Amino acid sequence: MPQHATSGLRRLTRTQKLSVAGVAAAGAAALVFTAVPGADAGQGAAQATTVENVKPVAFSAVGTAAKAQQASIAKQADTSAAKGQAEAAAKKAAAVKAAKAKAQAEKARATKAAASRSAVRTAIPAAAKPTVKPVPAKTAAKPAAKTYPDNLDGWIRESLAIMAKKGIPGSYEGIHRNIMRESSGNPMAINNWDINAINGTPSKGLLQVIAPTFNAYHVEGTSWNLYDPVANITAACNYAAAKYGSMDNVNSAY
């Protein structure tokens, strides 16, 4: 084998190594060089120079592409993350909205059910309580007014009842005794001859009472008629009680 050919082969082999090393440093394209046996040293030098001139261009192009690709990947990642966050926020908002809608629907259902129960209760009237008429309280029956016979005995007894209410003393015996002496029991008796008659005020009635005395000692609740038996007796007893202590103490003209 000629020497220059062997030397040329060694040069080509070194050039190839430089080319491969240049491509590996760039991290991309592979350059293939064909080694022609018997090439001269000038041709090898020229090829070496060409490889050295190409290496930085290949490195620059590959680096720019890699950066662009990285930027694209980063952008896609950011876009994907933003999209994921937006979807998550949308799902959360939808869940909250659905929960609110469910709560409102449940509240409306409960309100409707309560209104329905209330309507049912209103529609069913309560059992009417039996009406119990109050029993009027029995008022104490007023005792019937006592009646007295229209005679001397009845007049004296009625007078005594009135006198007892007014606090006027006297007894049946004392009244009866004085009546019999004064008028003999005649309610229309009148004295037209004594001093009282002379003075214009004759004595009248059962107990012979003059008008001024009757008017002064008249007992409320009795008649103002001087001849009335009960009025005459009570007025005379009232006068006797004031002057003598009681009609029982009178035994003569008074």
Secondary structure, DSSP 4 states (H G I P E B T S, - for coil): --HHHHHHHHHHHHHHHHHHHHHHHHTS--------TT--HHHHHHHHHHHHHHHHHHHHHHHHHHHHHHHHHHHHHHHHHHHHHHHHHHHHHHHHHHHHHHHHHHHHHHHHHHHHHHHHHHHSPPPPPPP-PPPPPPPPPPPPPP---SSHHHHHHHHHHHHHHHT----HHHHHHHHHHHTTT-TT-EE-SSHHHHTT--EETTTTB-HHHHHHHPPTTS-S-TT-HHHHHHHHHHHHHHHHSSGGG--S--
